[in-house]
């Protein structure tokens, strides 16, 4: 693995650790009866899923109900129940405008992840 690839892996690992630490903090707050900070946030998932959507409800036990949105027409398509641990690499946005702008950044990351997977498979 090249030095730049290794550096990128460490950056991604750091992001995941930060997200998981934040997840523990938010779970602790939820237990104390505070509002859930993920509810109402829009997201772009990881490259494997390629989802875009909105977190709409907490189902307990670290599970969230999310609405998925169509890439073609932008309307809600269906709902999924997702565990917080599966969301570690997702990007979250406070509003739909930031979410739409975030796609530009995330699409580049997804393409890089897919290229890396192809290189690793070869």
C-alpha positions in Angstrom: 0.0 0.0 0.0 1.4 3.4 -0.9 1.9 6.1 1.6 -0.9 8.3 0.3 -3.3 5.3 0.4 -2.2 4.6 4.0 -2.7 8.2 5.0 -6.2 8.1 3.5 -7.0 4.9 5.4 -5.9 6.6 8.6 -8.0 9.7 7.9 -11.0 7.5 7.3 -10.4 5.4 10.4 -10.1 8.7 12.4 -13.5 9.8 11.0 -15.1 6.5 11.9 -13.7 6.6 15.5 -14.9 10.2 15.9 -18.3 9.2 14.6 -18.5 6.2 17.0 -17.4 8.4 19.9 -20.2 10.9 19.0 -22.6 7.9 18.7 -21.8 6.8 22.2 -22.3 10.4 23.4 -25.6 10.7 21.7 -26.8 7.3 23.1 -25.9 8.5 26.6 -27.9 11.7 26.0 -30.8 9.7 24.7 -30.8 7.5 27.8 -30.9 10.7 29.9 -34.1 11.7 28.0 -32.6 14.3 25.6 -33.7 14.6 22.0 -32.1 12.3 19.5 -29.6 14.4 17.4 -29.9 12.2 14.2 -33.7 12.6 13.8 -34.6 14.9 10.9 -31.1 14.8 9.4 -30.6 14.1 5.7 -27.8 11.7 4.7 -25.7 10.2 1.9 -24.7 6.6 2.8 -21.6 4.6 1.9 -20.6 3.6 -1.6 -21.8 0.0 -1.2 -25.4 1.1 -0.5 -25.4 4.3 -2.5 -28.4 5.6 -0.6 -29.7 9.1 0.0 -32.4 9.9 2.5 -33.6 11.2 5.8 -33.5 9.8 9.3 -37.2 9.9 10.5 -37.4 7.8 13.7 -35.5 6.0 16.3 -36.6 2.4 16.8 -34.5 1.8 19.9 -31.6 -0.4 20.4 -29.5 1.7 18.1 -31.8 1.2 15.1 -33.2 4.0 13.0 -36.0 4.2 10.5 -34.8 6.1 7.4 -36.7 7.2 4.3 -34.8 6.6 1.0 -35.1 9.0 -1.8 -35.0 8.3 -5.6 -31.9 9.4 -7.4 -34.0 9.9 -10.5 -36.9 12.0 -9.3 -36.0 12.9 -5.8 -39.2 11.5 -4.2 -39.3 9.2 -1.2 -39.2 5.6 -2.3 -39.2 3.3 0.7 -38.1 2.9 4.3 -35.3 0.9 5.8 -34.3 0.0 9.4 -30.6 0.6 9.9 -28.3 0.1 12.9 -26.2 3.1 14.0 -23.0 1.0 13.5 -23.8 0.7 9.8 -24.0 4.5 9.5 -20.4 5.2 10.6 -19.2 6.3 7.2 -22.3 8.2 6.2 -22.4 11.9 5.7 -25.2 13.8 7.6 -26.7 17.2 6.8 -28.9 19.5 8.9 -31.1 20.5 5.9 -31.9 19.4 2.4 -30.0 22.3 0.7 -26.7 21.2 2.4 -27.5 17.6 1.6 -27.9 18.4 -2.1 -24.6 20.3 -2.1 -22.9 17.4 -0.2 -23.5 15.0 -3.1 -20.7 16.6 -5.1 -18.2 15.7 -2.4 -19.6 12.3 -1.5 -19.9 11.2 -5.2 -16.2 11.7 -5.5 -15.5 9.6 -2.4 -17.8 6.9 -3.6 -16.0 6.7 -7.0 -12.6 6.5 -5.2 -14.0 3.7 -3.0 -15.3 1.8 -6.0 -12.0 2.2 -7.8 -10.1 0.9 -4.8 -12.4 -2.1 -4.6 -11.7 -2.9 -8.2 -8.0 -2.5 -7.7 -8.1 -4.8 -4.7 -10.1 -7.4 -6.6 -7.5 -7.5 -9.4 
